[in-house]
Amino acid sequence: MRDAAEQDGMRSVRERRTALQRTARVLARPGLRDTIRERLAELMETAPGVYDLDEPGDLYGDGIVAHLEERVAALLGMEAAAFFPTGTMAQQVALRCWAARTGSPTVALHPLAHPEVHERNALRDVAGLRPVHVTTAPRLPTAAEVEDFEEPFGTLMLELPLRDAGFVLPTWEELTEVVAAARERDAVVHFDGARLWESTVHFGRPLAEVAGLADTVYVSFYKSLGGFGGAAVAGPGTLIEEARAWRHRYGGMVVQQFPTVLSALAGLDRKLPRLPAYVRHARVVASSLREGLADAGMPWSRVHPAEPHIHQFQVWVPYDADVAAEAAVRQAEETSVLLFAGGWEQAGPGLACTEVTVDEAGLDWTAEQVRAAAGAFVARLPGRACQQASGRSGPA
């Protein structure tokens, strides 16, 4: 019979971290990690307040689905919206609809955009589109880059924020300029707005004004709103009608979707109003993390962006990913504080990167508590404890 320590040693870091996400103190506790019973209980608690449960269930997109579509269109200031089971499907459909209208299958987007990194070349292989990259810099393209791009394109797709570059956004002025530059080239503009809901704080503009810059906008119901899944595309009524036809061709005409739609409506009611508070506190957390890592003697680290644009940001440390991941998990096992609840990626030789999210669970963290947790994390990295004891702060 193996003892507890030996059993823990046999479990992967990921398995240990997943278990700790439910029990340790964290900065964010996404509902995706809850049990099925817990998720259903939350839905039953919130559903009566967002829709009349005595109404018939939806059938192939009517009823409650149509209600959600109307609400999303109104929130985004668009003529119409269509619900989709996934964002991957939603964006392919929107972009191929624009390709038919513009006569160009070429879509200009960033090489770090979601379709290029996480969708197995679906734009090319499934939708028959031709992606081109306006810039390779880890940010959204500038107006000058759009103006000077050497070949024509029918659609400019902007991921707001650009997650894999650090959840980064342009300034409002930069965004309006790049949209104008695309229009000067007779291109339409599509926003990948999976996290657009929480971008209003950075832009200092209401949601409908931000979305109104684009011809179409995709939004997600699970990333920040806590839904079971689902997405929507909003835009001109005629395009959305065509999008519904393509949704059927893609297999997205699901018989009933009311549980997912109820969870989306609950997210709009309960989570959406809270997102600005998460963004503001993420800035406190980011600043305190940077101070705590430096005070603990880490030779170099980076919080990116220095002031987060939304409630998510990156942290970079000069250690291999497996070393950083083990230190984060060990900190939680020993202190019940899981400061870094996400996975770590190898970003280069001796360089690791993780994403930090702040939601309701993180709002009661004070700046001092974040700094202390950062110090406790550093103390569990190889060589750091003895260096702190001797007063040295050089590289490990």
N, C-alpha and C positions, 0 to 999 in steps of 0.2 A: 504494500500500500504506500503510494507516494505521499509525502507530506505536502503542506500547502505551498511552501516555497518552491519545491521541485515542480509542482503542477503549474505554478505561475511561470516558471522558467520555460515550460514546454508550450505555453500559449504565446502566440505572436504578439508583437507590440500593438498591432491593429486590434486584435481581439481584446487585449487588456484595455486599450483606450476606449473602445466601444462600450465596454462594461462600465468604465468610469464616467463616461458622459452622462449616464443616468443617475449616478450617486454622488459624484464630486461637485464642488462649487465650480461653476463655469461662467464664462462671459455670455454664452448663448446656448440655449437648449432647444434645438429644432424639434418640432413634433414628429418629424420623420423617424426619430429614434424611440418614440413611445410604443407601447404594446398596442395590438389591435383593439383590445378592450378599452384602453385609455383613449385611443383616437375616436372610437365609436361613442364613448361616454361624452367626450367633449363636443362631438357633433350633435348629439341629442340635447345637450345643454344649450347650444347656441342656435340650432336650426329653427326653433319656434320663433325666434326674434327676427329672422331674416326672410322668412317666406311662410306662406300659409300651408301648413302640412296637411290640411284637408283637401288641398287641390290634387287632381290626378297627377301621377308621375309623367315625366316627359316621354315622348315617343318620337324618335328620329329628329330631335332638335327643337321640338316645340315646348310650350309650357315654361317650365323653370329655366330651360336653356335659353329660350328667347328673352326671358326676363333679364338674365345675366348679360346677354349681348346688348340689350338696350341700355342697361346701366353702365356698362363699360364704354359704349359709344358716347354717352353723355359725359362721363368723367373725363374722357380724352378729347371732348369737343369735336368728335367726328360724326359723319352722317350715319354710319352703321358699323357693326362689328360681327364677327363670326367666331364661335367657340370651336376649339380644336382639342383633341386628346393630348397632343404634345406640341411643344414649341418647334421641334425639328420639322414636323409636318406643316405647321402654320407658316413658317418662314419660306419653305420651299414653294408652297402654294402662292404666297404673296409675290415672291420674286418671279415666278414663272408667269403669273398674271401680268405683271409689269413688262416682262419680256415680250409678251404677245402685243401689248399696247404700244411699246416704244419701237418694236421691230428689231430690238437688239438683245441677244442672249447674254451680253457681257455685263457682269455685276462687279463694280469696284467696291472692295472691302479690305479690311486689315488682315494680314496673315495670321494674327492672333484671334481673329473673330471666331465665335463659336462654330459656325459651319466649317471653317477651315481646320479647326483643331479637334473638334469633338464629334463630328458627324460622318466620318468615314467617306469623305468626298461625295456626300449625297447631292450637293448642288450640281456636280458634274455628272455623276453616274446615274442618278435617278431623275433629276429635274432637267437635265440637258443644258444647264447653264454654263457660262464660262467666267469663272472668277479671275479678276486681276487685282493686283496690289498697288495701291496708290503710294503707300509708304511702308517702310519696314521699321521705322522708329517706334519705340514702345509707348505710343500715344495715338490719339485720333489724328487723322490727316488734317493739314492746314488748308486754308483757302488757296494759297499759292500752289501747293502740291496738286490740288484738284484742277486748278486752272492750267497748270503746265504739264499735266499727264499726257503722255505721247500718243495715246490711242483713244478712240471713242468708247463710251460705255452708255448703257441705257439707264442703269440704276446705280445710285450710290447708297450703299448700306453702311450705317453707322451704329456700332454697338455702344450703347450708353447705359452704364459705363463699360469700358473695355476691361473685362474681368482679368484676363491673363496678363495684362500689363500692370495690374495692381488696382483694379476697380477705378480707373482714372476717367475723368471727364474733362472736356475743354471748358473754357470760360463761356459765359453766355454770348459774349461778343464773338469769340472764335467760332462757336457753333452757328450763329446766324450768318457769319461770313462764309463758312464752308458750304452751308446749304445754298446760299446765294450763288456761290461759284459753280455748284452742280447745276443749278437752274440755268445759269448762263451758257452751259454746255448742252442745254435741252435734255438734261437727265432728270429723272424723278428721284426722290429721296425716301428711303425706308429706314426706320429706326428699329433696331433690335433692342427693345426696351424691357428685357427680362427683369431688369432692376431699375426701370424708369421711375417706378412709384416713389423711391426714396431719393431721387436725384433733384427734387425740387428745392431742397435746402441749399445745395451747392449753387444752383442757378439763380435762386432768389426769385423764382417765377412760379405761378400756379401750374398744376399738371396740364391743363388744357392748353396753356400757352406754349409749354415745352413741346407737347405732342403736335401742336398745330404747325410747327415748322416743317413737319414731314408730310409726305403724301399718304403713307401708311405707317402704322406702328404695331409691333407685336409686343404683348405683355404676358407675363407668367403669373399663375395663381398660386404656385407652391414655393418659389424661391424665398420670397420675403413675406408673403401673405399667409403661409402656413396651410395652404390647401392640400388636398390629396393629390393634385396634379392639375393638368389642363392649362390652356393658353387661349389667347384671342388675338385676332388681327382686326384692326380698326382702320377705316378709310372711307373713300367715296362709295356711295351705295351701289353703283353699277359694278365696281370692282369686287365688292364683298359678295354680291350675287354670284359672280363668276367663281370666287373663292369657294363658295359653298358647293358648287358643282365639282370643283377639283377635290374638295374635302371628301366627297363621295367616292371619287375615283381612287383616292389614296387609301380608302378603307376607314375613313374617319367618321362615317355616318353611323354612330353607335346607337343601338336600340334605346337604352336608357343610361343617363349619366347623372341622375339627380344627386347621388351622394357626393360626387366630385364637385358638382355645381353648388350644392349647399355649402360645402367647405370653402369654396371660392367666395360666395356671398358673405359668409361669416368673416373671412379674411378682410374683405373690403370694409365691413362694419367695425371690426375689432382691431385688426392689425394696421391697416392703412393709416388711421389717425395717430398711431403710436410711432410710426417710422421716423418722423423728424426728431423725436426725443432720442431714438437710438443713434441717429447720425451725430447729434450734438454730443452725446456721451462718448461715442467712439473717438471723438477728438480728444477728450480728456484721457481716455484709456491709452491712446496712441502716444500722447505726450509723456504720460507717466511711464509707459513701457520703455520709451527711449531713455528717459532719465534713470529708471531702475536698472536697465541693462548696463548702462555706462557706470553708474555708481557701484555696481557689483564687480566691476573690473573686467568686463568683456572687452577685448582689444578693439573690436569693431562690430557694429551692427547697423542695420538700416530698417527704419519703419517707413514704409512707402505706401501712399504719399505721406509726407511729413504731417500734413493735416488731411485726414481722410476726406474723400469726396462724398462717400456714402457711409454706411455703418459697417463696412468691411474694408480691410486693408491687408497688406503683406508685411511680414517680418522676416528679415534675412539675418542669418548668423554664420560665423566662420567655422562651421563644423559640418561633418558629413551628416546626411539626412538621418541615417539610422542612429547616430549618436545623439542628435538633438531630440529625435522621437523618443528614445529610451529615457533621456533625462526628463522630458515632459511627463511621461507616464509614471516614472518613479516618483517625481514630485507629488503627483496626485495620489499615488498609493501610500505615500508616507505622510502627507499633509491634508489630504482630501480637497486639494485645490488643483484643478486642471486648467492651468493658465492657457495653454495651447491645446485646444481640443480637436484641431484638425490634423490631417496628415502632413508630413514634411516631404518635400521634393528635393532631389539632388539638383541644384541649380548651377553647379560647376565644381571643380576640384576643391574639396574642403569648404563647400558653400551650400547651405540649406535654406529653403524658403517655406514658409507656411502662411496660410490665410487666417486672419482673426476676424471674427464676427461679434458684434455687440447687439444683443436684443434685450427683451424684458429681464432675462436672468442676470444681465450685467449692469443694470441701472443702479443697483445698490452697492456696487464696488466703488470705494473712494479712491482718490489718486494715490494715497499712501498705501492702501492695500494692493493696488496694482504694482507699485514700486517694490513692495515687500515680496510679492509673488515673483516678480522678475528676478530679484536677488536669489530667491530660493531655487529658481530654475537654473540660474548660472552656477550655483553652488553644487549642482548635481552633474555638471559637465566635467569630462575628464580633466584633471589637473587644476580645476578652479578652486576646489575647497582648500587645498594646501597653499595655493597662491594667496587666497584671501587671509588665511591664518598667518602667513608670513608678511602680509602687507604688500606683496608684489602683484602687479596687474599686467604683466607682459603676456605674449602669446602662450597658449598651452603647449 
